[in-house]
Amino acid sequence: MTEGNFVDYVKIHVFSGKGGKGSAHLHREKYITKGGPDGGDGGRGGHVIVRGNENLWTLFHLKFKRHVKAEHGGNGSKQRSSGAQGEDEYIDVPLGTVIRDTETNEIIKEITEDGQEFIVAEGGKGGLGNWHFKSSTNQTPRYAQPGIDGQQVDITLELKVLADVGLVGFPNAGKSTLLSVITAAKPKIANYEFTTLKPNLGIVQYRDFQTFVVADIPGIIEGAAEGRGLGHRFLRHIERNSTLLFLIPSDAKDIKAQYDILVDELRRYNPELMDKDRLIAISKSDLLDEELKAEMKTQLDKELDFPYLFISSVAQKGLQELKDKLWQMLN
């Protein structure tokens, strides 16, 4: 999945179909002079339905689809024939998509299962034909109901990536490098900040053919919850992860301070993120000799409340231990 194809936020204007008109037909046949009313009902207008599809990963296929319109219902006709129902229009979305009302920003529905359907705009009901209105005092009604108009709704589709582990860290902490080493993903890697502009997903192959999914979230900076940097746009993807892996480079001036800033940004964005399991990985540990590493361990044991590991993606050190620990936390 390339960065250009990753779309996680689209706004769409949807129109459901209008119901068909009922018929005011009067029966006419040879030798039957007064056949009476026989007008059929109008057909229902088509619904607009959002449907979960496990084969989709992004909302890219909806990027240029700003309007979705369902078919109108057919009009009723003679001999009590009902009009055809308008064809429903389906909007397929990946699992983990949240549907919001664009005007109120209210969450309408969350799509989490394959094949799950939700009607975002109901088609209008078809009008009743004149045969419904005949009575002993009104034997030839020459009127029928018009169809009810369809609905027009502005919706926002917002994807929250479904991954087991979310990589959290400052720009240039080595998240993309780690993802490229432990999975088959090929994220963009370079020696400058904000190389990753969109989340990347990778599947980790574990022992006995087991797998779990890791998401590389674009770098968070101080003030991300208020909208600084890129992180605030993608913090929503962390909400779906059951475990958060904090990646902090070993050459950071103060590892504890960096960790505290990251945790604080997550807390300010959504306090519920504090309930997730956490693991800290000290990346780029190939830069440390054993003596320096021992000193850092002594200090970190005093400062950190959560488990931590030393890893090096380039030197392939500590990666199996990291996978074992993540698997243990996930299960």
Secondary structure, 3 states (H helix, E strand, C coil): CCHHHCCCEEEEEEECCCCCCCCCCECCECCECCCCECCCCCCCCCCEEEEECCCCCCCHHHCCCCEEECCCCCCCECCCECCCCCCCEEEEECCCEEEEECCCCCEEEEECCCCCEEEEECCCCCCCCHHHHCCCCCCCCCCCCCCCCCCEEEEEEEECCCCCEEEECCCCCCHHHHHHHHECCCCCCCCCCCCCCCCEEEEEECHHHCEEEEEECCCCCCCHHHCCCCHHHHHHHHHHCCEEEEEEECCCCCHHHHHHHHHHHHHHHCHHHHHCEEEEEEECHHHCCHHHHHHHHHHHHHHCCCCEEECECCCCECHHHHHHHHHHHHC
